[in-house]
Amino acid sequence: MRAYIEDIAGHDGQQVTIQGWLHNRRSSGKIHFLILRDGSGFIQAVMSKAAVGDEAFARAGHLSQETALSVTGTVRADARARGGYEIDVVALEVHAESHDYPITPKEHGVDYLLDRRHLWIRSERQVAILRIRHEIIDAVRDFFNGRGFVLCDTPIFTPAACEGTSTLFPVPYFDDATAYLTQSGQLYNEANAMALGRVYAFGPTFRAEKSKTRRHLTEFWMVEPEMAYADLHDVIDLAEGLIGAVVARVLDRRRKELAVLERDVTRLERVTPPFPRITYDEAAALLQEKGLPFQYGTDLGGTDETVLSEHFDRPVCVTHYPASVKAFYMKPDPGQPDKALCVDILAPEGYGEIVGGGQRLDDLDLLLQRITEHGLPQEAFEWYLDLRRYGSVPHGGFGMGIERCVAWICGLEHVRETIPYPRMLYRMYP
């Protein structure tokens, strides 16, 4: 009977077959200790010469890392073993031998590993990260699906650069036209919300920023909910609920993977809504008290976000940024028109912004004015302006980058480990 390692506890005392790869091997006299992986986990298989015979035992002694094989044996509980179980081997079948595997247990440089990312993802640490990534994505979908939101895909090719072309990738299109890889599905999602009420988009986005920081990728995945008849408070409540649900789901289902990463879960256990909320003005005052060279009226930088987050044991919501540093579609606060009804949610432990959003500008005349002020071509936004011409309502939403969320929950130093094949300023291989 074939079994997966993650389900091995349900097969105690039974004979099963594990199909996978040899992760490591050591020998002690007449016993081989084979560490197997099958994508769902790692387990030790104990192979004795007495159980399998001289020929099979001798052959197993020459197998090298990443050889593809099947092992048949009896599952045995052992509190000292990885995962609490081992397999006593009675038969072994080799499907394909591996020789001179380039990633050995010794230390390798990051560039060396990234050049071999297609193999690096087989390691226990990378498998743990990618399984947590899966759990986060699954939790996001369940959160919105369970609250009446409808998934609406938005275009990856867009006809106009919504916020200027400097951070967008141009792509040759038919008949000498130029398209752009999407930076966000938000504008289209606003149209979807006017049709379906509560929607979310979930897909790849692209940023042509020439940034080499530990928080940036040029291709990443983002979830973007949008709600009709919603204000800034509704947006913040939804974002807090999402973050709390995602963290709780990972703590519930991926403790084993967090342990592999040596993540301090007590920090994650404190992540329960509601989160602290401060205004941009309060954040600026705090930074100036700390002696940072922060210039009021500018956006928060990475160092600013890190310093702010150190004051809280959970994510913090920063609201009411100057309208001048936010996108043209952000609604101004009627009580202080120089401030936008927006929010950035900063993760603790210096991981920076994981959510950005707010209330959208629903007034046609003011939206036209903002498009002009930003030097954007009105004709490219006629379809978007129609949303304000035909039944405009207060609405809002946000975007949450999956990779930054993974980096924070896993406690990673750099986002390059949060996605199977990272795309960065100087890396597009493999």
C-alpha positions in Angstrom: 0.0 0.0 0.0 1.4 3.4 -1.0 1.5 6.0 1.7 2.6 9.6 2.0 5.0 10.6 4.8 2.6 13.4 6.1 0.0 10.6 6.7 2.4 8.1 8.2 0.8 8.3 11.7 -2.3 6.7 10.4 -0.3 3.6 9.3 1.4 2.6 12.5 2.2 -1.1 12.5 1.2 -1.5 8.8 3.4 -2.3 5.8 3.6 0.6 3.3 5.5 1.8 0.3 7.0 5.3 0.3 7.9 6.6 -3.2 10.4 9.5 -3.1 14.0 10.5 -3.1 17.0 9.8 -0.9 17.7 12.9 1.1 20.6 11.6 3.2 22.2 8.3 4.2 24.5 7.0 6.9 25.6 3.5 7.8 26.5 1.8 11.0 27.8 -1.8 10.5 25.0 -3.9 9.3 22.4 -1.1 9.3 21.7 1.7 6.8 19.7 4.8 8.0 18.0 6.3 5.0 16.4 9.7 5.2 13.6 9.8 2.6 11.5 12.7 1.3 8.4 12.5 -0.9 7.4 16.1 -1.1 5.0 15.7 1.9 7.7 15.2 4.5 10.8 13.5 5.6 11.2 10.1 7.4 14.0 7.8 8.4 14.0 4.3 7.0 16.0 1.7 8.9 17.5 -1.0 6.6 19.2 -4.0 8.1 21.2 -6.6 6.2 19.4 -9.4 8.0 16.0 -8.1 6.7 16.9 -7.4 3.1 19.8 -9.7 2.3 23.4 -9.0 1.4 22.9 -8.0 -2.3 20.2 -5.4 -1.6 22.1 -4.1 1.5 25.3 -3.7 -0.5 23.5 -1.8 -3.3 21.8 0.6 -0.9 25.2 1.4 0.6 26.3 3.1 -2.7 23.2 5.2 -3.3 23.8 8.9 -3.3 21.7 12.0 -2.5 18.5 12.5 -4.6 18.4 9.0 -6.0 14.7 8.3 -6.8 13.5 5.2 -5.0 10.7 3.3 -3.4 11.0 1.8 0.1 8.6 -0.8 1.5 8.5 -1.5 5.2 6.6 -1.6 8.4 5.8 1.7 10.1 7.0 1.9 13.7 6.3 4.5 16.3 9.5 5.9 17.9 9.4 9.1 20.0 13.1 9.8 19.2 12.5 9.7 15.4 11.8 12.7 13.2 8.0 13.0 13.1 7.7 10.3 15.7 7.8 7.3 13.3 10.3 5.2 11.3 10.1 2.5 8.7 11.7 -0.9 9.1 12.7 -1.7 5.5 12.0 -5.1 3.8 12.4 -4.0 0.2 14.0 -1.2 -1.8 13.5 -0.4 -5.5 15.8 2.2 -7.3 14.1 4.1 -10.1 16.9 6.5 -11.1 20.3 7.0 -9.6 21.6 10.5 -8.9 25.3 11.3 -9.1 27.3 14.3 -7.9 24.3 16.2 -6.7 25.4 19.9 -6.7 23.8 21.0 -3.4 25.4 19.1 -0.5 24.9 19.5 3.2 27.8 21.9 3.4 27.3 25.7 3.2 26.7 27.3 -0.2 26.5 30.9 -1.2 23.2 32.5 -2.0 24.0 33.1 -5.7 25.2 29.5 -6.0 21.9 28.3 -4.6 19.8 30.7 -6.6 21.5 29.5 -9.8 20.3 26.1 -8.8 16.9 27.2 -7.4 15.2 24.3 -9.3 17.2 21.9 -7.0 17.4 24.1 -3.9 13.6 23.9 -3.5 14.1 20.2 -2.6 15.8 21.1 0.7 13.9 20.7 4.0 13.9 24.4 4.7 12.6 25.4 1.3 10.0 22.7 1.3 8.8 24.1 4.7 8.6 27.6 3.3 6.7 26.6 0.2 4.2 24.5 2.2 3.5 27.5 4.5 3.1 29.6 1.4 0.5 27.2 0.1 -1.3 27.3 3.5 -1.3 31.1 3.4 -2.8 31.2 -0.1 -5.4 28.6 0.9 -6.3 30.6 4.0 -6.7 33.7 1.9 -9.1 32.0 -0.5 -11.1 30.4 2.3 -11.4 33.7 4.1 -12.9 35.6 1.2 -14.9 32.7 -0.2 -16.5 32.2 3.3 -17.5 35.9 3.4 -19.4 36.1 0.2 -16.7 37.6 -1.9 -16.5 36.5 -5.6 -13.1 35.8 -7.2 -12.8 38.0 -10.4 -9.7 37.7 -12.5 -8.3 41.0 -13.8 -6.1 41.5 -16.9 -2.3 41.0 -16.8 -2.0 43.0 -20.1 -3.2 46.6 -19.5 -3.6 49.3 -22.2 -2.4 52.2 -20.1 0.1 53.0 -17.4 -2.3 53.9 -14.6 0.3 55.6 -12.4 3.0 56.6 -14.9 5.3 54.2 -16.9 8.4 54.3 -14.7 7.6 51.2 -12.7 5.7 49.3 -15.3 7.0 46.7 -17.8 6.1 47.6 -21.4 5.3 44.7 -23.7 5.0 44.8 -27.6 1.5 44.1 -28.6 -0.2 43.6 -32.0 0.0 46.3 -34.7 2.9 48.1 -33.1 0.8 48.8 -29.9 2.3 48.7 -26.4 0.7 47.0 -23.5 1.9 47.0 -19.9 2.2 44.1 -17.4 -0.2 44.9 -14.6 1.0 46.5 -11.4 -2.4 45.9 -9.7 -5.8 44.7 -10.6 -7.5 47.3 -8.5 -9.0 49.6 -11.1 -10.7 46.7 -12.9 -11.7 45.2 -9.5 -13.6 48.4 -8.7 -15.6 47.8 -11.8 -16.2 44.2 -10.7 -17.4 45.4 -7.3 -20.0 47.6 -9.0 -21.3 44.5 -10.6 -21.0 41.9 -7.8 -20.7 43.9 -4.6 -17.8 42.1 -2.9 -15.0 40.7 -5.0 -11.3 39.8 -4.9 -8.6 39.4 -7.5 -5.7 37.0 -6.9 -2.8 36.9 -9.3 0.7 37.9 -10.4 1.7 41.6 -10.5 4.8 43.2 -11.8 6.9 46.2 -10.7 9.7 47.6 -12.7 11.3 49.3 -9.7 15.1 49.1 -9.8 15.2 48.0 -6.2 17.6 45.6 -4.6 16.1 45.6 -1.0 15.2 42.4 0.8 11.5 43.3 0.5 11.2 43.6 -3.3 10.6 41.3 -6.2 9.8 42.3 -9.8 7.1 39.6 -10.0 5.0 38.7 -7.1 1.4 37.6 -6.1 -1.2 39.8 -4.6 -4.7 39.4 -3.3 -6.9 42.5 -3.8 -10.4 42.6 -2.3 -12.8 45.5 -3.2 -16.2 46.3 -1.6 -19.1 48.5 -2.8 -20.7 50.6 -0.1 -17.6 50.6 2.1 -15.5 53.2 3.9 -12.0 53.3 5.3 -13.1 51.6 8.6 -14.7 48.7 6.7 -11.4 48.3 4.7 -9.3 48.2 7.9 -11.7 45.8 9.6 -11.5 43.4 6.6 -7.7 43.6 6.4 -7.3 42.9 10.2 -9.6 40.0 9.9 -7.7 38.5 6.9 -4.3 38.9 8.6 -5.6 37.4 11.8 -7.2 34.5 10.0 -4.1 33.7 7.9 -1.7 33.7 10.9 -4.1 31.5 13.0 -4.4 29.0 10.1 -0.6 28.7 9.8 -0.2 28.2 13.5 -2.9 25.6 13.5 -1.8 23.6 10.5 1.9 24.3 9.9 3.6 24.1 13.3 5.9 21.4 12.1 7.2 23.6 9.2 7.5 26.6 11.5 9.7 24.4 13.8 11.9 23.5 10.8 12.4 27.2 10.3 13.0 27.8 14.0 10.4 30.4 14.0 9.5 32.0 17.3 5.7 31.2 17.3 5.1 33.2 20.5 5.4 36.4 18.3 2.8 35.1 15.9 0.4 34.0 18.6 0.1 37.7 19.6 -1.2 38.6 16.2 -4.9 39.0 17.0 -7.2 41.8 15.9 -7.9 44.6 16.5 -4.5 46.1 15.7 -3.1 49.4 16.9 -4.1 52.3 14.7 -2.1 55.5 14.3 -2.3 58.4 11.9 0.5 59.5 9.6 1.0 62.6 11.7 1.4 60.5 14.9 3.9 58.2 13.0 5.9 61.2 11.8 6.0 62.6 15.4 7.2 59.3 16.7 10.0 59.0 14.1 11.1 62.6 14.8 11.2 61.8 18.5 13.5 58.9 17.7 15.9 61.2 15.9 15.3 59.8 12.4 15.8 62.2 9.5 12.2 61.9 8.4 10.8 64.7 6.2 7.2 65.4 7.0 5.1 65.1 3.8 7.0 62.3 2.3 6.1 58.6 2.2 7.5 56.2 4.8 10.7 54.5 3.9 11.8 51.0 4.9 13.8 52.2 7.9 10.8 54.3 9.0 8.5 51.3 8.8 10.9 49.2 10.8 11.3 51.7 13.6 7.5 52.2 13.8 6.8 48.5 13.9 9.2 48.0 16.8 6.8 49.8 19.1 4.1 47.2 18.6 3.8 43.4 19.2 1.4 43.0 16.3 0.8 44.7 12.9 0.1 48.4 13.1 -2.3 50.4 10.9 -1.1 53.8 9.7 -3.8 56.0 8.2 -4.3 59.4 6.7 -1.2 59.9 4.7 -0.8 63.1 2.8 -2.9 62.9 -0.4 0.1 64.1 -2.4 2.0 60.9 -1.8 -0.9 58.6 -2.6 -2.4 57.5 -5.9 -4.9 59.6 -7.8 -7.8 57.3 -7.0 -7.5 57.8 -3.2 -10.4 59.7 -1.6 -9.5 62.8 0.4 -10.7 63.0 4.0 -13.6 65.5 3.8 -12.5 67.0 7.2 -8.9 67.4 6.1 -8.7 67.4 2.3 -4.9 67.3 2.3 -5.1 63.8 3.8 -6.2 60.6 2.1 -8.6 58.0 3.5 -5.9 55.3 3.2 -4.2 52.7 5.3 -0.9 50.9 5.3 -0.6 47.9 7.6 3.0 47.3 8.8 4.1 43.9 9.9 6.0 43.6 13.2 9.7 42.6 13.5 10.7 45.0 10.7 8.9 43.3 7.8 7.4 46.5 6.5 4.1 47.1 4.6 2.1 44.0 4.0 -1.3 45.7 3.2 -2.0 49.0 1.4 -5.4 50.3 0.6 -8.2 52.7 1.5 -11.4 54.3 0.3 -11.6 55.1 -3.4 -12.5 58.5 -4.9 -16.1 58.3 -5.9 -16.7 61.9 -7.1 -16.4 62.3 -10.9 -15.3 65.9 -10.9 -12.6 65.5 -8.3 -11.4 62.3 -10.0 -11.0 64.2 -13.3 -9.1 66.9 -11.4 -6.7 64.3 -9.9 -6.1 62.6 -13.2 -5.1 66.0 -14.7 -2.9 66.8 -11.7 -1.0 63.5 -12.1 -0.5 64.2 -15.8 -2.4 61.1 -16.8 -4.2 60.8 -20.2 -8.0 61.1 -19.5 -8.9 59.0 -22.6 -7.1 56.0 -21.1 -9.4 56.2 -18.1 -12.8 56.8 -19.7 -14.0 53.3 -18.8 -12.9 53.9 -15.2 -14.7 57.3 -15.1 -17.8 55.5 -16.2 -17.9 53.9 -12.8 -18.5 57.4 -11.4 -21.0 58.4 -14.1 -23.3 55.4 -13.6 -24.3 54.8 -10.0 -21.2 55.8 -8.1 -21.1 54.7 -4.5 -18.5 54.8 -1.6 -16.2 51.9 -2.0 -12.8 50.6 -1.0 -10.3 47.8 -0.8 -6.7 46.9 -0.4 -3.9 44.8 -1.7 -1.8 42.2 0.3 1.4 40.9 -1.1 1.8 37.2 -0.6 5.6 37.1 -0.6 6.0 39.7 2.1 3.3 37.9 4.2 5.2 34.6 3.8 8.5 36.3 4.7 7.1 37.7 7.9 5.2 34.6 9.0 8.2 32.4 8.3 10.7 34.9 9.8 12.8 35.1 6.6 15.6 37.6 6.0 14.7 38.0 2.3 11.7 37.6 0.1 13.7 35.6 -2.5 12.9 32.4 -0.6 9.2 33.0 -0.5 8.4 32.1 -4.1 9.6 29.0 -6.1 11.5 31.1 -8.7 12.2 34.7 -7.6 12.5 37.4 -10.2 14.7 40.3 -9.1 16.5 43.2 -10.6 19.5 41.1 -11.8 18.0 37.7 -11.7 15.7 35.9 -14.2 17.2 32.4 -14.2 16.2 29.7 -13.8 
